[in-house]
Amino acid sequence: MSDSERPKPTGGARGARIVAAMIAIFCLIFGLSYLYTGFQNGDQISIIVGFLIFSFFFSLIGSAWRTPVVNPLFRTVSVIKCDKCQYTEVRDFQRGDYMYKTLGKCKECEGEMFIRSIYTIPIQKTQLRAS
């Protein structure tokens, strides 16, 4: 598989968390200021809005840090099979591959080789270092 066909790892997960934290801090400050002015002036609408913004802060913090962001990398492979002797070969996906594409003669029995399936498998961290 060439470098241009491989999916590029994205480092946006950290940036998204930083943006969520900044919005959450803004909501915390804004909500607390609404609560403070609402209690000072006796305005019930300001108190309700302050609680809503304050609860939005906890919602943002909980959702941003609860689920880990994983950017798995995948490898696409083509399974090639002979229609006579069932000889099977697995190779990296190549541009132009499609299901049941004939690829020539079998190495074992001179039968017709075709692509039986195309699928992706996750690449483990140890495989990433080796390639």
Order of alpha helices (4+ residues) and beta strands (2+ residues): alpha-alpha-beta-beta-beta-beta-alpha
